[in-house]
């Protein structure tokens, strides 16, 4: 890591404390700094204050759900890549999600946390490489 350069952050937005804790543990063990918020409104507030390398977003959350968060990402100059997680996906919703410009993957709960962690790491590396190319 470069001196003076901020460590990439993965933002996990999920209102299920068990899921959030598991994802935070898995991502932390993968060497990723992870911040957890419990709803879409808090996710957007965090994104407005600080950029993130990857947003992991559940669909079913209080205040603002994941679909509303995805719609509002268009308000950001440089929205992060998004991995959507949900226990309530049908084929049509998944197709719509995959058509969203920011969505890089969709994981149906329960999912393999190791495959999930690999997907997050790939996105963080891609974001990091893109940032280096911009310099």
C-alpha positions as CSV (number, residue, x, y, z in Angstrom):
1,X,0.0,0.0,0.0
2,X,1.3,3.5,-0.9
3,X,2.1,5.8,1.9
4,X,-0.7,8.4,2.3
5,X,-3.1,6.4,0.3
6,X,-6.4,5.4,1.9
7,X,-7.1,1.7,2.2
8,X,-10.0,0.6,0.0
9,X,-13.3,0.2,1.9
10,X,-16.1,-2.3,1.2
11,X,-19.5,-1.0,2.3
12,X,-22.0,-3.7,3.3
13,X,-25.6,-2.5,3.5
14,X,-27.8,-5.3,5.1
15,X,-30.2,-5.1,8.0
16,X,-29.7,-8.7,9.1
17,X,-27.0,-8.5,11.9
18,X,-26.1,-12.1,11.4
19,X,-25.5,-11.7,7.7
20,X,-23.6,-8.4,8.2
21,X,-21.4,-9.9,10.9
22,X,-20.6,-13.0,8.7
23,X,-19.8,-10.9,5.6
24,X,-17.7,-8.5,7.6
25,X,-15.7,-11.4,9.2
26,X,-15.1,-13.1,5.8
27,X,-14.1,-9.9,4.1
28,X,-11.8,-8.9,7.0
29,X,-10.1,-12.2,6.9
30,X,-9.6,-11.6,3.2
31,X,-7.7,-8.4,4.1
32,X,-10.4,-6.0,3.2
33,X,-11.6,-3.0,5.4
34,X,-15.3,-3.4,5.8
35,X,-17.9,-0.9,7.0
36,X,-21.5,-2.2,7.8
37,X,-24.7,-0.1,7.7
38,X,-28.2,-1.4,8.4
39,X,-30.2,0.4,5.7
40,X,-30.1,2.0,2.3
41,X,-30.4,5.5,3.7
42,X,-27.3,5.0,5.8
43,X,-25.5,3.5,2.8
44,X,-26.2,6.6,0.7
45,X,-25.1,8.9,3.5
46,X,-21.8,7.0,3.8
47,X,-21.3,7.2,0.1
48,X,-21.9,10.9,0.1
49,X,-19.2,11.4,2.7
50,X,-16.6,8.9,1.5
51,X,-16.0,6.8,-1.6
52,X,-15.9,3.1,-1.4
53,X,-14.3,0.4,-3.6
54,X,-17.4,-1.8,-3.6
55,X,-20.9,-1.6,-2.3
56,X,-22.6,-4.8,-1.2
57,X,-26.3,-4.1,-1.0
58,X,-29.2,-6.2,0.2
59,X,-32.5,-5.6,-1.5
60,X,-34.8,-5.9,1.5
61,X,-33.9,-3.1,4.0
62,X,-35.7,-0.5,6.0
63,X,-35.8,3.2,5.1
64,X,-34.5,2.6,1.6
65,X,-34.3,-0.8,-0.1
66,X,-31.6,-1.9,-2.4
67,X,-33.5,-1.1,-5.6
68,X,-33.9,2.5,-4.4
69,X,-30.2,2.7,-3.5
70,X,-29.4,1.5,-7.0
71,X,-31.6,4.2,-8.5
72,X,-30.0,6.9,-6.4
73,X,-26.5,5.9,-7.3
74,X,-27.0,7.8,-10.5
75,X,-26.7,11.0,-8.4
76,X,-23.1,10.2,-7.7
77,X,-20.3,11.3,-10.0
78,X,-18.4,8.0,-9.6
79,X,-20.7,5.3,-8.2
80,X,-19.0,2.2,-6.9
81,X,-19.5,-1.3,-8.4
82,X,-22.3,-3.1,-6.6
83,X,-22.8,-6.7,-5.6
84,X,-26.5,-7.3,-4.8
85,X,-27.4,-9.9,-2.1
86,X,-30.9,-11.1,-1.4
87,X,-33.0,-13.9,-0.2
88,X,-35.9,-12.7,-2.3
89,X,-34.9,-12.9,-5.9
90,X,-36.9,-14.3,-8.8
91,X,-35.6,-14.5,-12.4
92,X,-37.2,-11.2,-13.5
93,X,-35.7,-9.2,-10.6
94,X,-32.3,-10.8,-11.1
95,X,-32.5,-9.9,-14.9
96,X,-33.4,-6.3,-14.1
97,X,-30.6,-6.1,-11.5
98,X,-28.0,-7.4,-13.9
99,X,-29.0,-4.8,-16.4
100,X,-28.2,-2.0,-14.0
101,X,-24.9,-0.2,-14.9
102,X,-23.4,-0.4,-11.4
103,X,-24.3,-4.0,-10.7
104,X,-21.4,-6.4,-11.1
105,X,-23.0,-9.5,-9.5
106,X,-26.0,-10.9,-7.8
107,X,-25.9,-13.4,-5.0
108,X,-29.0,-15.2,-3.8
109,X,-29.0,-16.0,0.0
110,X,-27.8,-18.3,1.2
111,X,-24.6,-18.2,-1.0
112,X,-21.1,-19.5,-0.8
113,X,-19.2,-16.8,1.2
114,X,-15.9,-17.8,-0.3
115,X,-17.1,-17.2,-3.9
116,X,-18.6,-13.9,-2.6
117,X,-15.3,-12.9,-1.0
118,X,-13.5,-13.7,-4.3
119,X,-15.9,-11.5,-6.3
120,X,-15.4,-8.6,-3.8
121,X,-11.6,-9.0,-4.0
122,X,-11.8,-8.9,-7.9
123,X,-13.8,-5.7,-7.8
124,X,-11.5,-4.1,-5.3
125,X,-8.5,-5.0,-7.4
126,X,-10.2,-3.6,-10.5
127,X,-11.1,-0.3,-8.7
128,X,-7.5,-0.1,-7.4
129,X,-6.0,-0.7,-10.9
130,X,-8.4,1.9,-12.4
131,X,-7.4,4.4,-9.7
132,X,-3.7,3.8,-10.5
133,X,-4.4,4.3,-14.2
134,X,-6.0,7.7,-13.5
135,X,-2.8,9.0,-11.9
